[in-house]
Amino acid sequence: MHDLPTLRAFVTVAREGSVSRAAERLHLTQPAVSLKLKHLQEALGLTLFRRRPQGLALTADGHALLPAAERALAAMAAFEQSARALHSTLHGRLRIGTIVDPEFIRLGAFLHRLVERAPQLETELQHGMSGSVLEWIRREELDVGFFLAPPGEGPGPEAPEIDYRELTHFDYHLVAPPGWGSRVAASNWASLAALPWIVTPTLSAHYRLLHGVLDPLGVTPNGVAQVDQEACMLDLVRAGVGLSLARDALAMAERQERGLVVVEGLRLPCALCFVWRRERSEEPAIAAALEVLESVWGGQR
C-alpha cells in the first residue's frame, strides 16, 4: 500500500523528531519529506505526528504503527541482502566421479564442506573404476573425480588435457589366501605371475599398477577370475581362489582378522589423485571443489 521511501521517511522522522534532520539523513529536501508524510497520513486516514516547539512527536497512532514500519524496512533490507548474496553464490551442478570406498577418499568430509562453501551447488556422484572416471571426465560426462596412479604420474601422457592434484600416497600389497605362505615365500614378481590371480579390467587401477611391474618382465598374471570391485577381490582371496592387490590398510586388516597372507617385500606405490579438465580449472564450481579438497586433505601425502 505504501512505497518503501515513504515508510523510510516516516521511520526517520519518528527517530529524529525533526523533518530537517530526517531530510539530511535521507539526502532529500525538507518539502519532499513533508510531502511523503502528508501522503502517508492521508492514505491511512490517521494523524501520525503532532507539532511541538522542538519539532515533531509521534501520536498514539504513530507509536502503534512505528514497529510495523521498522519491521517492514528490516525485512526489505534482509531481502535485498539475500539477493545480493546470490550473485556471489555458486549455482548449478558439479558431477563427481568416485572410486573405491567413501571413507578412503574422505567423501563425506569433502561433500560436507563443499555444501557449507556453496549451499546452492547441486552435487551428483557417479561411482566407477579409476580409469572409467578419467574417461567420463575426458568426455565431459563428469566434471571432476578421484583417480589412482603411481606417484607423480597422474593420468599420464595419454591424457594431456587432464590436470590433477595428488591428495595422499599409499602402497598396494600383494595378498594371498590363508595357508599360502609357503607358496609365496621368497618369490619374485615373475614367479608369482604364474600362480592363480584375481584380475581386474583394463580401466582398473589394479590392472595398470600390476601390468606396470609385470610387462617389463615379459610376463602376465595367470588370471582365473576377473572382478571390478575391491570387496569382491578380497572375498575371492579369502575363499582361496588366488592372489590379488589390496591397499595397505586393508591388507593389514585382512591379515589380522581373516588370516590372509601379505607377501613381504613386494609393494606398489600409489597416489590418490583428484582430476579435472585443465581448460576448466578457473570455473567457479571446480575452483571451489579444489579449495575444499585442500581443507580436507591439507598437505598430507
GIKAFEN-V445999 format. One record per backbone hydrogen bond with DSSP energy under -0.5 kcal/mol. NH is the residue of the N-H (numbers start at 0). CO is the residue of the C=O. If there is no record, write none. Layout:
BEGIN
nh = {NH	NH}
co = {CO	CO}
END
This chain:
BEGIN
nh = {6	7	8	9	10	11	12	13	14	15	16	21	22	23	24	25	26	26	27	32	33	34	35	36	37	38	39	40	41	42	43	44	45	47	49	51	54	55	56	58	62	63	64	65	66	68	69	70	71	72	73	74	75	76	77	78	79	80	81	82	83	84	85	86	86	87	87	88	93	94	95	95	96	97	104	105	106	109	110	111	112	113	114	115	116	117	120	121	121	123	125	127	130	132	133	134	135	136	137	138	139	140	141	142	143	144	145	146	148	152	153	155	158	159	161	162	164	166	167	168	169	171	172	173	174	174	175	179	182	183	184	186	191	192	193	194	196	197	198	198	203	207	208	209	210	211	212	212	213	214	216	217	217	218	221	221	222	223	224	226	232	233	234	235	236	237	238	239	240	242	243	245	247	250	251	252	253	254	255	256	257	258	258	259	260	261	262	262	265	266	267	268	269	270	271	272	272	273	274	275	276	277	279	280	282	286	287	288	289	290	291	292	293	294	295	296	297	299}
co = {2	3	4	5	6	7	8	9	10	11	12	17	18	19	20	21	22	23	22	28	29	30	31	32	33	34	35	36	37	38	39	40	40	45	56	54	51	16	49	47	58	59	60	61	62	64	65	66	67	68	69	70	71	72	73	74	75	76	77	78	79	80	81	82	83	83	84	85	121	92	93	123	143	125	100	102	101	105	106	107	108	109	110	111	112	113	117	91	119	93	95	97	202	128	129	130	131	132	133	134	136	135	135	94	94	274	96	272	270	149	149	152	155	156	158	275	273	271	271	300	269	267	245	265	172	243	260	176	179	179	180	183	187	188	190	191	221	242	196	224	200	203	204	205	206	207	208	209	209	210	213	213	214	213	192	194	220	196	196	198	228	229	230	231	232	233	234	236	235	195	174	172	170	246	247	248	249	250	251	252	253	253	254	253	175	259	173	260	262	264	171	266	169	148	167	146	270	164	144	162	142	160	276	277	279	282	283	284	285	286	287	288	289	290	291	292	293	296}
END
